[in-house]
Every structure is written in structure tokens, then in C-alpha cells.
Amino acid sequence: MKELINFSLYENDMKMFESDWGLMRNFLVRHDLDGLELFVDSSPLPDVPVDLIEGVHLPYWMGRHRAWADPSAFSEEMEEFEKVYVFGGGNREEVIDNFRRSLENAAQLDTSYAVFHVSYAELEQVFTRCFDCTDNDVLATTAEFLNEAVSVYPNGEPPVRIFFENLWWPGLTFLEPTNVEYFASLIDFNNWAFVLDTGHLMNATMKCDDENCAIDVVLDLLSTHSDDFIKRIEGMHFHCSLSGDYMRSSLEMEAPSGFDAKPFHDRLSSVMTILEQMDQHMPFTSGRCSEIVEFVSPDFLTHEFISTDLRSFDEKISIQKRALHG
């Protein structure tokens, strides 16, 4: 199993290492890590040390499902940046083109996999959790999108193995084995697997308030799935989210007054504040976390944290590595 950390080329992440890849290389060695899971999109790639990049994370377009179900969504009046952020582009062809360019960037980095979220939640719905769709609706439009996007490649296979990740919104939650089987039945290509995000699964249950309980919940849920599904989990985003009380108490939450009229960046900032409370990205501290890893036996484990300074990043990785390896 290769152990990685999540990283991006955004200013905040690069600033932690003074934009010096040598410092990043030393950091990986010090923590006995095998490389990075790097966020990439359709933008031209800067010069990065390819040998440090083991996997990539593709963009997540929160509202792409609605635009696929109803293409008139592309005609809504909104800032161009918002349209790209929410839908993935200004029309269906542009979204597919942006996805293909992201995949090709991943291939250019010679990565082992590319993570893709199979989920739907637009900004206001993060507050209200009112969705006009089912898990299967989202799974169906996502499969249609993916099948069309990769059909142009040799033998209809993506140039990089796509890892499908769970979230706690409609789509791929990993709560129901039948939904997983349904999604797998819709995919026309073979070069794919699953990545289990432990924190996201905890969020989806809305039951996790302490770490040992959360570990039990994850193990119990995984045991309801088939052996074939477990074997298909080739990656893991490893972190702990104990937001059960918040997830339950905020079920009746409403969007702030005048939310729709606010500029996109203001709305996005409000949503991020809520997401931070839902999705905590805390390090595991209990040695029992290794039971999850042993149950799944992934090929890649990404210690996935949100940090704005190197000291915090360093501490979180150290805590979780000690818990995992004793």
C-alpha cells in the first residue's frame, strides 16, 4: 500500500512549502510517504516533479447533474466563473471537453489514478438539503456523462484509471449496496475503481459523534457490501469526521436571507463555512483506525487534511500515522 497526502497548486498549499518542491520532497521522506495526490483541472500544467505525483483529484462540479438532466440550466443568467465552477462549463460539449483535458493532464503526469466525485449538491442545497432527485438519478446522469467523455479514447477506455469517490449528497454514498451495483452496471468502460472516503461515509450516516463509534459505523457499513465491491476499493481518503450532532441538528437549516442575490464568491464563502463543520478532516487518533484499512486493503491511502500552515499539516499527519501504524 502506498501512502500519500493531498496537495494542490493553489497559492495556500504552495506557500506552505515556499513553492519549493525540494522542501516538499523532504517532507514526504520525513513522514515516510510515497507521494502526492494532486488536484488537477483542465488548465495547462505548470512544471511539477512528475516523480512525486502518484494520483490526482479531478474537479468536482457540484451542479453538473442538474445541467445533464435539464440542459436549459446552462442558459441561466450567472457569472461565467460560476457556470464553470457549478456545471463544469457553459454547455454540454464544454463540460466534456474540460473533463477530457483534466484526464489528459493526469495522463501527462503519468499518474496511477484520477479521483472523481459522483455526487450532486448546489450551493443553496448545502443549507437546505432539499434535492429534487434520488441517488439513482445522479448515478444515471453521471454514468451517461462519463461514458460519453471517455468514448473517444482508444478502446473506449480513459487514459487514467478513474476512482469514483463517495460523498454524503445524492449520488454515490456507499450507504446502499444496491446503488453501488446500479452505478457499476451503467459504466461502459473497465478502467475504473472506487475510492472510499472514510470521513464522507461518517458524514453520510449522521451518527458519528466519537471516534470509536465512527470506526464501528464504517466497519459495519462496509460489511453489508459484497466482496466484489470491497475488492474494487483501490484507494482510500483517510480522515475522521465526527460531525454527527451537527448533521442531525442542522437538518432544518435554511439558506441565509437574500442568499440568491449575493455575488457568487460570497455565496461560496458561506457554503464553505457550513462544509467545514460537516466535513471535519480530522486525523484519526485511535489505533483501531487500522481495522478499516485492514478490512479494505487499498492500494493507495491518502492522508487527506485541510491545512493552511505547515505546522498544522505536519501535526495532523504525524498523529494519524502514529494511530495507523502504532
VOGU-3710 file (C-alpha; in Angstrom, 3 decimals, decimal comma):
1> mkelinfsly> 0,000/0,000/0,000  1,319/3,434/-0,962  0,644/6,297/1,455  0,102/9,766/0,033  -1,005/13,247/1,035  -3,421/15,534/-0,762  -1,989/18,661/-2,353  -2,829/21,336/-4,909  -1,020/24,003/-6,893  -3,117/26,725/-5,261
11> endmkmfesd> -1,281/29,527/-3,524  -2,192/28,416/0,019  -0,727/24,924/-0,464  2,353/26,076/-2,345  3,011/28,791/0,236  3,318/26,159/2,995  6,423/24,862/1,209  7,630/28,249/-0,060  6,890/26,977/-3,592  9,966/24,767/-3,183
21> wglmrnflvr> 9,486/21,173/-4,365  12,684/20,236/-2,538  11,020/21,116/0,764  8,016/19,017/-0,237  10,293/16,099/-1,118  11,963/16,322/2,308  8,539/16,461/3,990  7,454/13,251/2,253  10,662/11,465/3,259  10,354/12,615/6,872
31> hdldglelfv> 6,821/11,235/7,144  7,637/8,052/5,198  5,135/8,937/2,463  5,213/7,733/-1,140  3,981/10,835/-2,931  1,120/13,213/-3,629  -2,478/13,070/-4,733  -2,523/16,346/-6,654  -5,585/18,362/-7,635  -5,605/18,995/-11,383
41> dssplpdvpv> -8,156/20,592/-13,674  -8,247/21,474/-17,368  -5,729/24,328/-17,064  -2,300/23,870/-18,674  0,035/22,143/-16,243  2,959/24,077/-14,775  6,331/22,424/-14,314  5,933/19,882/-11,494  8,172/16,968/-10,433  6,306/14,059/-12,000
51> dliegvhlpy> 8,035/11,501/-9,777  6,270/12,962/-6,717  2,764/12,652/-8,219  1,161/9,257/-7,622  -2,504/10,168/-8,151  -4,678/13,149/-8,990  -8,014/14,536/-7,907  -10,241/15,850/-10,691  -12,583/18,861/-10,297  -15,989/18,397/-8,663
61> wmgrhrawad> -18,764/20,296/-10,458  -21,493/20,406/-7,831  -24,411/21,054/-10,173  -23,422/19,035/-13,232  -26,225/16,533/-12,632  -28,938/19,195/-12,991  -27,412/20,527/-16,204  -27,288/16,982/-17,606  -30,888/16,304/-16,638  -32,060/19,694/-17,937
71> psafseemee> -29,665/21,429/-20,385  -31,647/24,691/-20,015  -29,635/25,141/-16,801  -26,719/26,206/-18,985  -28,804/29,188/-20,154  -29,360/30,567/-16,661  -28,034/34,048/-16,024  -24,893/33,735/-13,907  -21,273/34,777/-13,879  -19,100/32,785/-16,273
81> fekvyvfggg> -16,846/31,626/-13,439  -19,880/30,368/-11,514  -21,114/28,424/-14,527  -17,762/26,657/-14,844  -17,498/26,053/-11,083  -21,043/24,690/-10,706  -21,682/22,947/-14,043  -18,190/22,423/-15,437  -18,677/24,708/-18,431  -21,127/26,775/-20,447
91> nreevidnfr> -22,666/23,857/-22,349  -22,562/20,080/-22,507  -19,719/19,928/-25,039  -17,592/22,334/-22,993  -18,060/20,280/-19,822  -16,973/17,107/-21,613  -14,009/18,924/-23,147  -12,919/20,266/-19,738  -13,175/16,786/-18,253  -11,135/15,257/-21,067
101> rslenaaqld> -8,430/17,899/-20,703  -8,301/17,181/-16,958  -7,895/13,459/-17,656  -5,193/14,185/-20,217  -3,356/16,332/-17,667  -3,478/13,344/-15,323  -2,100/11,105/-18,075  0,667/13,619/-18,781  1,712/13,292/-15,123  1,777/9,502/-15,542
111> tsyavfhvsy> -0,476/9,032/-12,521  -1,874/5,743/-11,256  -5,414/7,087/-10,870  -7,722/10,103/-11,052  -10,404/10,666/-8,382  -13,875/11,813/-9,444  -16,825/12,676/-7,172  -20,155/11,081/-8,113  -22,492/13,454/-6,331  -24,850/16,424/-6,607
121> aeleqvftrc> -25,384/19,398/-4,297  -25,715/23,008/-5,387  -24,855/25,898/-3,107  -28,268/26,552/-1,562  -28,859/22,827/-1,068  -25,859/22,628/1,242  -28,034/24,610/3,656  -31,481/23,193/2,918  -30,591/19,624/1,931  -33,675/19,669/-0,263
131> fdctdndvla> -32,964/17,801/-3,502  -35,270/17,152/-6,443  -33,533/13,908/-7,285  -32,618/10,465/-5,978  -29,230/8,772/-5,682  -30,042/6,759/-8,793  -30,914/9,894/-10,786  -27,431/11,271/-10,096  -25,762/7,927/-10,772  -27,530/7,665/-14,142
141> ttaeflneav> -26,592/11,140/-15,408  -23,030/10,704/-14,152  -22,606/7,393/-15,957  -24,025/8,932/-19,142  -21,577/11,839/-18,851  -18,579/9,600/-18,158  -19,381/7,109/-20,913  -19,620/9,887/-23,486  -16,493/11,628/-22,207  -14,216/8,566/-22,419
151> svypngeppv> -15,702/7,099/-25,624  -13,177/8,978/-27,791  -10,148/7,248/-26,273  -8,648/4,010/-27,646  -10,987/1,070/-26,966  -13,313/3,487/-25,148  -11,084/3,394/-22,055  -9,944/6,507/-20,127  -6,194/7,242/-20,297  -6,014/7,098/-16,493
161> riffenlwwp> -7,852/4,735/-14,139  -10,817/6,671/-12,678  -11,514/6,253/-8,960  -15,124/7,042/-8,013  -15,437/8,719/-4,612  -18,348/8,755/-2,171  -19,931/11,893/-0,711  -22,919/12,413/1,539  -25,103/14,165/-1,037  -27,329/12,379/-3,596
171> gltfleptnv> -25,209/10,045/-5,696  -22,540/7,602/-4,597  -22,760/7,496/-0,789  -21,792/3,829/-0,197  -24,715/3,560/2,220  -26,675/1,180/-0,019  -25,067/-1,773/-1,821  -27,810/-1,730/-4,460  -26,890/1,826/-5,501  -23,262/0,836/-5,939
181> eyfaslidfn> -24,251/-2,148/-8,067  -26,606/0,019/-10,132  -23,865/2,549/-10,881  -21,371/-0,172/-11,809  -23,900/-1,665/-14,227  -24,129/1,663/-16,110  -20,411/2,158/-16,730  -19,370/1,098/-20,247  -15,604/1,052/-19,653  -13,393/-1,101/-17,421
191> nwafvldtgh> -10,562/1,173/-16,280  -12,133/2,278/-13,016  -12,319/1,507/-9,294  -13,693/3,046/-6,087  -12,034/5,266/-3,520  -13,505/5,163/-0,021  -13,526/8,483/1,802  -13,880/7,487/5,457  -14,925/10,938/6,677  -17,554/11,313/3,958
201> lmnatmkcdd> -19,052/7,952/4,893  -19,234/9,085/8,520  -20,995/12,279/7,423  -23,498/10,318/5,355  -24,615/8,265/8,357  -25,132/11,346/10,592  -24,367/9,012/13,534  -20,717/9,708/14,289  -20,025/11,759/17,423  -16,973/9,945/18,799
211> encaidvvld> -14,102/8,193/17,095  -14,580/4,606/18,222  -18,265/4,749/17,345  -17,353/6,196/13,937  -14,905/3,364/13,256  -17,583/0,807/14,186  -20,124/2,529/11,924  -17,744/2,441/8,951  -16,845/-1,215/9,520  -20,488/-2,215/9,948
221> llsthsddfi> -21,470/-0,463/6,721  -18,630/-1,966/4,741  -19,615/-5,427/5,932  -23,029/-5,033/4,248  -21,362/-4,796/0,832  -20,243/-7,610/-1,443  -16,686/-8,903/-1,619  -16,554/-7,670/-5,212  -17,241/-4,120/-4,049  -14,575/-4,253/-1,352
231> kriegmhfhc> -12,051/-5,541/-3,908  -12,990/-2,612/-6,161  -11,959/-0,124/-3,453  -8,415/0,527/-4,614  -7,999/3,901/-2,931  -8,850/5,459/0,413  -9,105/9,045/1,595  -8,277/8,595/5,238  -9,541/11,037/7,845  -12,122/11,299/10,605
241> slsgdymrss> -15,276/13,426/10,725  -17,276/13,469/13,966  -19,979/15,862/12,850  -22,975/13,626/13,574  -24,528/16,030/16,053  -24,156/18,955/13,641  -25,509/16,918/10,704  -28,598/15,986/12,714  -29,219/19,367/14,346  -28,883/21,255/11,053
251> lemeapsgfd> -31,467/19,240/9,133  -33,956/22,108/9,339  -31,419/24,770/8,346  -32,371/27,352/5,737  -30,241/29,408/3,397  -29,379/32,903/4,721  -31,786/35,703/3,864  -31,108/37,130/0,402  -28,684/34,305/-0,376  -29,593/34,077/-4,089
261> akpfhdrlss> -28,952/37,794/-4,623  -25,412/37,729/-3,244  -22,367/37,578/-5,531  -21,144/34,059/-6,254  -17,965/34,330/-4,183  -19,976/35,487/-1,146  -22,381/32,571/-1,525  -19,492/30,149/-1,960  -17,772/31,504/1,142  -20,948/30,971/3,191
271> vmtileqmdq> -21,215/27,413/1,908  -17,582/26,646/2,728  -18,220/27,688/6,341  -21,005/25,090/6,535  -18,950/22,408/4,791  -16,100/22,845/7,265  -18,490/21,980/10,083  -19,909/18,985/8,221  -16,656/17,586/6,833  -14,025/17,989/9,519
281> hmpftsgrcs> -10,998/16,197/8,012  -9,562/15,406/11,447  -6,744/12,902/11,964  -7,609/9,532/13,463  -6,146/9,161/16,957  -7,310/5,623/17,805  -5,219/2,652/16,734  -8,491/0,969/15,790  -8,498/3,031/12,599  -6,157/0,364/11,205
291> eivefvspdf> -9,141/-2,031/11,246  -10,721/-0,052/8,385  -7,526/-0,198/6,346  -7,103/-3,925/7,018  -10,722/-4,614/6,034  -10,417/-2,813/2,697  -6,715/-3,338/1,934  -6,451/-0,456/-0,574  -3,531/0,036/-2,935  -3,376/3,759/-2,147
301> lthefistdl> -4,148/5,569/1,101  -4,255/9,376/1,064  -3,968/11,161/4,406  -6,437/13,888/3,464  -6,420/17,057/5,551  -7,276/20,739/5,184  -4,433/22,886/6,475  -3,360/26,480/5,954  0,030/26,217/7,636  2,826/23,680/7,597
311> rsfdekisiq> 2,860/23,167/11,361  -0,791/22,086/11,384  -0,310/19,866/8,327  2,747/18,251/9,891  0,963/17,629/13,181  -2,125/16,054/11,620  -0,099/13,652/9,521  2,082/12,700/12,496  -0,966/11,999/14,701  -2,690/9,857/12,081
321> kralhg> 0,449/7,939/11,091  1,018/7,038/14,766  -2,581/5,877/15,117  -2,410/3,813/11,935  0,973/2,190/12,488  1,318/2,270/16,281
//
